[in-house]
Amino acid sequence: MSWLTDPLSTEFFARALVGGALVAVICGVVGTWVVIRGMAFLGEAIGHGMLPGVALATVLGLPLLLGAAASAVAMSAAIGALQRRGRLSYDTSIGLLFVAMLSVGVIIVSHSRSFATDATALLFGDILAIRPADIVLLAAALALTLAVTIGCHRAFVVAAFDPRIAETLGLRPQRAHVALVGLVTLAVVASFQAVGTLLVVGLLLAPAVAARSWTARIPATMALGAAIGVLAVAIGLLVSWHFATAAGASIAATAILLAALSSSARTLAARRMRSIHPLPSLTRAPAQVPERTS
């Protein structure tokens, strides 16, 4: 068992495991709604849209998390404003702002000579550098995520299937959508240090996809997705430790592999159940018509 105990004996690995587990739970909860509502493009756009804020924070000597949060919030607000006031569709608004924010970030980076290391950490994550203060922030982000999810659960459910019914019931689907976008933003900002902006969508989607192979209930999907995400973090960190691979990429790849294995296992289980309990034939034997007697 030394392959398991040796990494845990180091403080930075233990902090990475705790911080990654908190991120996995956040992504498991929020990712369930991302999968249900089809908001994967929004998550990726916000992830790349954080680049200008991180670049400015680096140039000004401010905390990277503060710059990432400011940039992500600004992009989320701009998406909502374009959708409400313009004639653009939701995905078109996201696409335009995604390119605009990424371009501004690249321009800022091109004028900074000492940004290479920070850019690598932004794109691919640096979970092994998590500090105790970061764990406190992640715990606060998780508490806020759970509070908003529980408080808005009914509005999220109704608005996901029929916004008109939600409006009739007084649940205000527009506010529910804003709250959900805020949760996606929070999850992306909380996750970028662990897996980076290029890989954050994998941790946001893969555990929820794996969980939905086994259950259709939303709370169960969240719980199972969070558990699968924590497992992906643990396995990814161990792979990174023993094989000297990038930690963030190892976690994201493990999450996607678990999703693929979950889907395959579900398919095999369904086939086995059908072989044990075959469905009754839907065709009936033709009814016998009694002979007419003269």
Secondary structure, DSSP 8 states (H G I E B T S, - for coil): -HHHHHHHTSHHHHHHHHHHHHHHHHHHHHHHHHHHHT-HHHHHHHHHHTHHHHHHHHHHT--HHHHHHHHHHHHHHHHHHHHHHSS--HHHHHHHHHHHHHHHHHHHHHT-TT-HHHHHHHHH--GGG--HHHHHHHHHHHHHHHHHHHHTHHHHHHHHH-HHHHHHTT--HHHHHHHHHHHHHHHHHHHHHHH-TTTHHHHHHHHHHHHHTT---HHHHHHHHHHHHHHHHHHHHHHHHHHT--HHHHHHHHHHHHHHHHHHHHHHHHHHHHHHS----S------------
